[in-house]
């Protein structure tokens, strides 16, 4: 599959077939997700992979899926055979930039952007694209209760969940009403030489 096809096919899927994801395929998707950039080669991104049905159901409950179902929507989190929590550890940057070879750098204290979130977003996007390349579908959800998720999955307190990615084989689902808006034209978002 060409890269342009992968990007064009990427969409947020919220419904999956009741079919497991092959372990080798999952390992390849996760390997790709670990290859994102990180400032100073700090490598702050962590992934918690959950495939056990009871744990996925607990995550779904924590993320409010019962309310989602009461509104008449299809099961999303409980239908996904794989949950991947993408998380970052800010301290990895502080530790890395305290090392001798980074002494001359501004480092995290001087950055105007918290690059741990940027690098976490890059890993997230690689995960979503790798899923498409592997013939899978993926969705992304903000976790409203990150502390509850930390407790449930034993995530250390210095590791911050960025969100939850669902992976699996897509089932027919309802397309988001947001898609009616269409994509902004390139002339509106791409500027050359100056704004």
Secondary structure, DSSP 8 states (H G I E B T S, - for coil): --HHHHHHH--B---B-S----HHHHHHHHHHHTTS--GGG---EEEEEE--HHHHHHHHHHTTHHHHHHTT----GGG-SEEEEEEE-THHHHHHTTSGGGTTS--GGG-SS-HHHHHHHHHHHHHHHHHHHTT-EEEEE--S-HHHHHHHHT--TT-EEEEEEEEE-B------GGGGG----HHHH--SS--
